[in-house]
Amino acid sequence: MSESKSQYPVQGAGLGLRRPLLDKLMAHPPADVDFMEIVPENWIHVGGALGKKLRFFSERYPLLIHGLSLSIGSPAPLDEKLVRDIKAFMADHNIRLYSEHLSYCSDDGHLYDLMPIPFTDDAVRYVADRVRRVQDILEQRIALENVSYYAPSDTSMTEKDFLLAVLEEADCDLLLDINNIVVNSINHKYDASDFLRDMPVDRIRYFHLAGHYVEAEDLRIDTHGAAVDAQAWQLLTDAYQQFGPVPTLLERDFNFPPMEELLDEVRQIRQLQLDCSEKAAANG
């Protein structure tokens, strides 16, 4: 169990706030959603009607931001202007945490995909230096997310050892994506429970949960466009048993179901968290 809840920027079950959901959520702000997460690149310097809609949510829900374009593993220079824009955006909307992907998406230009960083000692040091620079500019810690990947360029280290080494070297936090563990464990043939067991409890800030596409029995594609599957629900349950009811955000980026169906998944997260808390209380 986690030794303290103070490490968490939010509590409960959250929902990724996407533009196709704005009007429906504004019409009936859900009480079952405890916090929301947005992609900062989609909202920085946005004003007018859309800016007012964002303010509607930032005044009602705790907000977190999850970036797409910092490209922390890129050979290109760190985009310090983006980091400073993020710092100002966080202050403007009282945003509690900034997280990014442990990947890269640019060199001379944007690649429009999240590419795997080589799992090497040199890459650990390179990425950690860039993370520390980001944290210096922001004057606060960030969280890195374990990402799904399909064709690693160098596996001198395992995915797990690379992730742990970057977190330690950079002294940053972890956004643990449950679905990405499921996807990678199937695609790269490792034990998801073993991966989960070795995650550093004191660095976890919150969880992500999402659906994926089954291309084949041994190939899963991380899409965020489907309902959460049984394996991910089970791994989330296992994670709560190991770490306690860590705040968990449901991601859905397209193929949006009816709102009640989406909120039912948020409610399922809340129920699993409640079950975990009640079990812990019963065990003293």
C-alpha positions as CSV (number, residue, x, y, z in Angstrom):
1,M,0.0,0.0,0.0
2,S,1.1,3.5,-0.6
3,E,2.6,5.1,2.5
4,S,0.9,8.5,2.0
5,K,-1.8,10.0,-0.2
6,S,0.1,13.3,-0.2
7,Q,2.1,12.3,-3.2
8,Y,-1.1,12.3,-5.4
9,P,-2.1,15.6,-7.0
10,V,-5.8,14.4,-7.2
11,Q,-8.0,11.7,-5.8
12,G,-10.5,9.3,-7.2
13,A,-11.4,8.6,-10.8
14,G,-10.9,11.0,-13.7
15,L,-11.7,11.5,-17.4
16,G,-9.7,12.8,-20.3
17,L,-11.3,16.0,-21.5
18,R,-11.5,16.0,-25.3
19,R,-13.2,18.6,-27.5
20,P,-15.9,16.3,-28.8
21,L,-17.0,15.8,-25.2
22,L,-17.1,19.5,-24.2
23,D,-20.7,20.4,-24.8
24,K,-22.2,17.2,-23.4
25,L,-20.1,17.5,-20.2
26,M,-21.0,21.2,-19.9
27,A,-24.7,20.4,-20.2
28,H,-24.5,17.8,-17.4
29,P,-21.2,18.1,-15.4
30,P,-20.8,14.6,-14.0
31,A,-20.5,14.2,-10.3
32,D,-18.8,10.8,-10.8
33,V,-15.7,12.4,-12.3
34,D,-13.3,13.6,-9.7
35,F,-10.7,15.3,-11.9
36,M,-9.9,15.8,-15.6
37,E,-6.8,15.8,-17.8
38,I,-6.2,17.8,-21.0
39,V,-3.5,17.9,-23.7
40,P,-1.8,21.4,-23.1
41,E,-0.7,21.8,-26.8
42,N,-4.4,21.8,-27.7
43,W,-5.3,24.6,-25.3
44,I,-2.3,26.9,-24.9
45,H,-3.0,30.4,-26.3
46,V,-6.6,29.3,-27.1
47,G,-9.1,32.1,-26.3
48,G,-12.6,33.0,-27.4
49,A,-15.5,30.5,-27.0
50,L,-13.2,27.5,-26.6
51,G,-11.2,29.3,-24.0
52,K,-14.3,30.0,-22.0
53,K,-15.3,26.3,-22.2
54,L,-11.9,25.3,-20.8
55,R,-12.4,27.8,-18.0
56,F,-15.8,26.2,-17.2
57,F,-14.0,23.0,-16.4
58,S,-10.9,24.4,-14.7
59,E,-13.3,26.2,-12.3
60,R,-15.2,23.0,-11.5
61,Y,-12.7,20.1,-11.6
62,P,-9.0,19.7,-10.6
63,L,-7.0,19.6,-13.9
64,L,-3.9,17.8,-14.9
65,I,-2.1,18.1,-18.2
66,H,-0.5,15.4,-20.3
67,G,1.7,16.6,-23.1
68,L,2.3,15.2,-26.5
69,S,5.1,17.2,-28.1
70,L,7.9,17.8,-25.5
71,S,9.8,14.9,-27.3
72,I,12.0,14.3,-24.3
73,G,14.1,11.7,-26.1
74,S,14.6,13.6,-29.3
75,P,18.0,14.5,-30.7
76,A,16.7,17.9,-31.4
77,P,17.2,20.7,-28.9
78,L,14.7,20.8,-26.0
79,D,11.8,23.1,-26.8
80,E,12.2,25.4,-23.8
81,K,9.6,27.9,-25.2
82,L,7.0,25.2,-25.0
83,V,8.1,24.4,-21.4
84,R,7.7,28.1,-20.4
85,D,4.3,28.3,-22.2
86,I,3.3,25.2,-20.2
87,K,4.5,26.8,-16.9
88,A,2.3,29.9,-17.6
89,F,-0.7,27.8,-18.7
90,M,-0.5,25.8,-15.5
91,A,-0.4,28.9,-13.3
92,D,-3.4,30.4,-15.3
93,H,-5.6,27.3,-14.7
94,N,-4.3,26.1,-11.4
95,I,-3.1,22.9,-13.0
96,R,-1.7,20.4,-10.5
97,L,0.7,18.3,-12.5
98,Y,2.4,18.1,-15.9
99,S,3.2,14.7,-17.4
100,E,4.8,13.6,-20.7
101,H,5.6,10.4,-22.6
102,L,8.9,8.7,-22.2
103,S,9.4,8.8,-26.0
104,Y,10.1,11.3,-28.8
105,C,8.1,12.7,-31.6
106,S,10.4,15.1,-33.4
107,D,13.8,15.7,-35.0
108,D,13.9,18.3,-37.7
109,G,10.1,18.3,-37.6
110,H,7.3,16.5,-35.9
111,L,6.8,12.9,-36.7
112,Y,3.2,12.8,-35.5
113,D,3.8,9.6,-33.6
114,L,5.4,8.6,-30.3
115,M,8.6,6.7,-31.1
116,P,10.5,4.4,-28.6
117,I,13.8,5.7,-27.2
118,P,16.7,3.2,-27.4
119,F,16.9,1.3,-24.2
120,T,20.6,2.1,-23.4
121,D,22.6,3.7,-20.6
122,D,23.5,6.6,-22.9
123,A,19.9,7.3,-23.5
124,V,19.1,7.2,-19.8
125,R,21.6,9.9,-19.1
126,Y,20.5,12.0,-22.1
127,V,16.8,11.8,-21.2
128,A,17.5,12.5,-17.5
129,D,19.5,15.6,-18.3
130,R,16.6,17.0,-20.4
131,V,14.0,16.1,-17.7
132,R,16.0,17.9,-15.1
133,R,16.1,20.9,-17.3
134,V,12.3,20.8,-17.7
135,Q,11.9,20.6,-14.0
136,D,14.3,23.5,-13.4
137,I,12.3,25.7,-15.7
138,L,8.9,24.6,-14.3
139,E,10.2,24.8,-10.7
140,Q,8.4,21.5,-10.0
141,R,8.6,17.8,-10.7
142,I,7.1,16.2,-13.7
143,A,5.8,12.7,-14.3
144,L,6.9,10.5,-17.2
145,E,4.5,7.9,-18.7
146,N,5.5,4.4,-19.7
147,V,4.6,4.2,-23.4
148,S,3.5,1.5,-25.8
149,Y,6.0,0.6,-28.5
150,Y,6.2,-1.9,-31.3
151,A,9.7,-2.0,-32.8
152,P,12.4,-1.0,-30.3
153,S,15.7,0.3,-31.8
154,D,18.0,-1.0,-29.1
155,T,17.2,-3.4,-26.3
156,S,20.5,-3.3,-24.4
157,M,18.3,-2.8,-21.4
158,T,14.7,-4.1,-20.8
159,E,11.8,-1.7,-21.0
160,K,11.3,-1.9,-17.3
161,D,15.0,-1.4,-16.4
162,F,15.2,1.6,-18.8
163,L,12.1,3.2,-17.3
164,L,13.3,2.7,-13.7
165,A,16.8,4.0,-14.6
166,V,15.4,7.2,-16.1
167,L,13.1,7.9,-13.2
168,E,16.0,7.4,-10.7
169,E,18.6,9.4,-12.8
170,A,16.2,12.3,-13.5
171,D,14.6,12.2,-10.0
172,C,11.1,12.6,-11.5
173,D,7.8,10.9,-11.0
174,L,5.8,8.2,-12.8
175,L,2.4,8.3,-14.6
176,L,1.8,4.6,-14.8
177,D,-0.3,3.5,-17.8
178,I,-2.0,0.2,-17.0
179,N,-3.1,-0.5,-20.6
180,N,0.4,0.2,-22.0
181,I,1.7,-2.5,-19.7
182,V,-0.9,-5.0,-21.0
183,V,-0.2,-4.0,-24.6
184,N,3.6,-4.3,-24.3
185,S,3.5,-7.5,-22.3
186,I,1.5,-9.2,-25.1
187,N,3.5,-7.7,-27.9
188,H,6.9,-8.3,-26.4
189,K,6.1,-11.4,-24.4
190,Y,6.8,-10.5,-20.8
191,D,4.8,-10.9,-17.6
192,A,2.6,-7.8,-16.9
193,S,2.4,-8.7,-13.2
194,D,6.2,-8.8,-12.9
195,F,6.5,-5.4,-14.5
196,L,3.8,-3.9,-12.2
197,R,5.4,-5.4,-9.1
198,D,8.7,-3.6,-9.7
199,M,7.2,-0.1,-10.2
200,P,8.4,2.5,-7.6
201,V,5.5,3.2,-5.3
202,D,6.9,6.5,-4.0
203,R,7.1,7.9,-7.6
204,I,3.6,7.1,-8.8
205,R,1.4,10.1,-9.2
206,Y,-1.6,8.6,-10.9
207,F,-2.7,5.8,-13.4
208,H,-3.9,5.9,-16.9
209,L,-6.5,3.4,-18.2
210,A,-7.7,3.0,-21.8
211,G,-8.8,0.5,-24.4
212,H,-6.8,-1.0,-27.3
213,Y,-7.3,-2.8,-30.6
214,V,-6.7,-6.5,-30.9
215,E,-4.9,-6.9,-34.3
216,A,-4.0,-10.5,-33.5
217,E,-3.8,-12.7,-30.4
218,D,-0.1,-11.7,-30.1
219,L,-0.4,-8.1,-31.3
220,R,-2.3,-5.3,-29.6
221,I,-2.4,-1.7,-30.8
222,D,-2.8,1.1,-28.2
223,T,-5.6,3.2,-29.7
224,H,-7.6,4.8,-26.9
225,G,-10.5,4.1,-29.2
226,A,-12.3,1.2,-27.5
227,A,-13.7,0.1,-24.1
228,V,-11.2,-1.1,-21.5
229,D,-10.7,-4.8,-21.9
230,A,-10.8,-7.5,-19.2
231,Q,-7.0,-7.8,-18.9
232,A,-6.6,-4.1,-18.2
233,W,-9.4,-4.2,-15.6
234,Q,-7.7,-7.1,-13.9
235,L,-4.3,-5.5,-13.9
236,L,-5.8,-2.3,-12.5
237,T,-7.3,-4.4,-9.7
238,D,-3.9,-5.9,-9.1
239,A,-2.4,-2.5,-9.0
240,Y,-4.8,-1.3,-6.4
241,Q,-4.0,-4.3,-4.3
242,Q,-0.3,-3.5,-4.5
243,F,-0.3,0.3,-4.3
244,G,-3.7,1.2,-2.9
245,P,-6.5,3.2,-4.7
246,V,-4.2,5.4,-6.7
247,P,-6.0,8.1,-8.7
248,T,-6.9,6.8,-12.1
249,L,-7.8,8.5,-15.3
250,L,-9.9,7.0,-18.2
251,E,-8.6,8.0,-21.6
252,R,-10.8,7.9,-24.7
253,D,-9.6,9.8,-27.8
254,F,-12.0,8.8,-30.5
255,N,-14.9,6.4,-31.2
256,F,-16.7,8.0,-28.3
257,P,-19.6,5.9,-27.0
258,P,-22.8,7.4,-25.5
259,M,-21.8,9.5,-22.5
260,E,-23.4,7.2,-19.9
261,E,-21.4,4.3,-21.3
262,L,-18.2,6.3,-20.9
263,L,-19.1,7.4,-17.4
264,D,-19.9,3.8,-16.5
265,E,-16.2,3.0,-17.0
266,V,-15.3,5.9,-14.7
267,R,-17.8,4.5,-12.2
268,Q,-16.2,1.1,-12.5
269,I,-12.8,2.7,-11.6
270,R,-14.4,4.3,-8.6
271,Q,-16.0,1.0,-7.5
272,L,-12.6,-0.8,-7.7
273,Q,-11.0,2.0,-5.6
274,L,-13.8,1.7,-3.0
275,D,-13.4,-2.1,-2.9
276,C,-9.7,-1.7,-2.3
277,S,-10.2,0.8,0.5
278,E,-12.9,-1.3,2.2
279,K,-10.7,-4.4,2.0
280,A,-7.8,-2.5,3.5
281,A,-9.9,-1.2,6.3
282,A,-11.3,-4.7,7.0
283,N,-7.7,-6.0,7.2
284,G,-6.8,-3.3,9.7
